[in-house]
Amino acid sequence: MESLTTGTLAGTGSFRCEKCGYVVTLAAADELPACPGCTGASFVRASLFSAGRFQRRIGEAPSAGERDELIASARAAVTEPGQYLAYDDAGRLRTVQLEKEWTRIGRSLAADVRFDDPTVSRRHALIVRQPDGVRVLDDRSLNGVFVNDERVEWRTLGDGDEIVVGRYRLQFLVLTAEELAAREPAQASGLPAAG
C-alpha cells in the first residue's frame, strides 16, 4: 500500500497513521495534516476491507526494555497490595487498581478505564475479578482484545500479562503484601529491591 506524508493532497477518504494507527478522514481534496495522535507524518489509506482491519498492527510495540521499564515504574509507584492495570498514556504512566468485580474498558463515558480514541470501541473489554482468578473478556469490540500478542475472546490473566485494547497496551500486575514489605528495607538502604 502506498505511503503518503503530511502535506500531500490525498483526496477524499480515511487515512491511518503508520506510527500510531490514528485515523484521519478527509471530506475533500485536502492536504493530510500532522497526526493528531502522535504528530506523525506518514499515512496509508485506511480501508474497511483490508487484511489489517482485524489484525493488531496499530501502533508500534515497545521494546522489551521499554516494557520492563514501564512495569518496574508501575510496581515502584504502587504502595498497597492488589491487582493493577498499568499503561502509558501520552508519555504519562497510569496505574489503576482493580477493586470492583467488573472493570469496564472502552471509549464510553461509562467506562472505568476510558480511552478517547477511535481504535477503542465504546464497550471494548471487561476485567472480571472472581475468587478463582482474574479474566479479561472481549465485550464485542471491533478491533479485538489481545493478551500477549494473541487475539482472545476471554483469557485468565497472570502477573505481567499484556492486554492490548485498540492502540493501548495495558500491563496486568499483581502485587502482594510480602512483595511490598520486602521492598521497604531495600528502599530505606538506598539499594534496588530484589525482583
Secondary structure, DSSP 8 states (H G I E B T S, - for coil): --EEETT-B--SEEEEETTT--EEEESSS-B----TTT---EEEE--TTSGGGGS--SS----HHHHHHHHHHHHHH--S-EEEEEEEETTEEEEEEE-SSEEEEESSTT-SEE---TTS-SS-EEEEEETTEEEEEE-S-SS-EEETTEEESEEE--TT-EEEETTEEEEEEEE-HHHHHHHHHHHHHT-----
